[in-house]
Amino acid sequence: PAQGFPADLSVKLVDGRYTDGRVVTANLSGDLTIKGPLASAPVISGTINLAKTVITVPEKLPGSLAELNVKHKNAPAAVRAQDKALRPAAASSGGGGSGLNLDVTVNAPSQIFIQGRGVDAELGGSLRLTGPASSPQAVGTFTLQRGRLTILAKRLTFTEGTVGF
């Protein structure tokens, strides 16, 4: 076939809905393109706009959770030393090769709701996903718009918060 099945496709999402059936439900729209040789290294690029998105914190968390990259501000020397000791050595990235590549921006200026296990919060922000689909790089920030945590009959109100990638 002609150089790996070259493609130049456009996809328009209008009032789409995604659900994984348990944790995430999202209403979305957007414009995506798929370009390049489909047989080796196509690139999906474009923008996805999230409308109402609900993330439900499950009552029981799965056994295999991804590690969070926590950055301490003004951490004491003992915490910095412990953090350094617990970090695994930098893994060498294996050879790339072919595969699907991403350059997608996800916009969600508001209405990302996190609910369950006493949490009731709303976030907004944007995220850009780039690189191979098998190991994408995420860069962006989501900012707390409102939030509460109810635990042991006490309600804590969050006044600010940021999640950065």
N, C-alpha and C positions, 0 to 999 in steps of 0.2 A: 504494500500500500504506500501511497504517497507520503513519504517522510513521517511515518508514525501516526497517520490519521490526523492531519492538522485540523484544528477547529477554531471557530470564532463565533461563540454562542452567547446570547443574552437571555437572562432570566429576570422577569419582573415578578416580585412577590407583592400581592395585594391582599390585605386582611388575612394573612396566614396565621396558623395556630400550631404551636409545637407543644408537645407534652411527652414526658418520659414515663407517664403513668403513675409516678410516685412523688417526685421531689419538685420538678420544674414544669410550669405551664407558662407559655408566653404567646402573646399576640404580636405579630410582626409584619413588616413590609420591607421592601428594599429592591435594589437593582444589583444584579451580579452578572459578571461575564466569565466565561470559560474559554481561555485562549491557549493555543499551543498544541503540541503533538499529544493527542489523547493516549497514545500507547506508551509514552515515556514520562513526560513532565509537564502536564497542563497546569495552568495557573488560574485559580478562582480568585477574582478580585471584585471589589465593589463595596456597597454599604448595606447594612441591615439595621433597620430602625425598630427598636422594641417599644411597644406600647405597654399595656399592663402585663407585668411579669410577676408571677408568684413563685417563690422558693419556699417550700415547706420543710422545716427542720424535722426530720423523722424522729419518732420516739426512740427508736433503736438505731444507732449509727452502724454502718457496715464495718467489718473488721479491717478493710484495706482502704485507708484514707491517705490522700497525698499529704506529704509534709508541707507545713506552712513555713514560708520564709519570713520569720519575725525579726524586725529590726528594732532594737532597743534605743531609746533616746536617753542620753545622759546615764547610761548603765554604769554601775559601779565596776571596779576592776575585776572583782571576783566573778561577776556575771559575764563580762567580756571574755575572761579566761575560760569559763565553762563553755560558752558558746563556741569559741575557737576549738576547744578540745572535742566537742561533739560533732563538729562539721566533718562530713566525709571528704576524703581527698577528691579534688576535681576530676570528674570522669572524663576520659578522653572520648571525644565524639567520633563515632565510627564513620567510615566513608559514606557519603551521601548516596549517590546513585539516583535512580529515577524515582518518581513518585509525584503525587499531587502536591502543589505548592499553593500557599494562601497569601493574600494581601487584602484582608477584609476588615472594615471598620464597623464596629457595633456601637450604635448610639442609643442611649436610654437616658434622656435628660431627667426623667422622674419615673415614678410608678414601678420601681423594682421593689416588691414587697417581700420581706423575709418574715415568716410567721411560724410559730410552733415552739414548744418547750419553753414557754414563757417569753419568747421574743416577739416583738411587734415593731418592725422598723421599715423605713422607706429610704431607698438610695437612688441616686441618679449619677450618670457619668457616661464615659465612652471608653472603648477598648479597641486596639488595633491588633489583629492577629496576622503574623507574617511567618514565612518559612515553610518547611515541610509539614504537611498535615499530620504526619506521624509524631512530630515533636514541635508544635508551633510555639512561637515566642509571642507573649502577650505584653503589650505596653498600654497603660491607661490608668485611669483613676475613677473610683466611685466614691461619692461623698454622701454622708448621712444627711437626710433632710428632716427626719424625725425618727425617734426610736424610744422604746421602753423595754425593760426586762422585769418581769414579775417572777420573784423567787421567794419561797417561804413566806407568802402573804405580804411581801414588801415589794413596792414598785420603784424601780430606778429609772429615771428619765435621762436619756443620753442627749447631750447638747451639741456635741460635734464628734465627727469620726470620718476617717478616710481609709479606703482600701486601695492600695496602689500595686500595680503590676509592672 
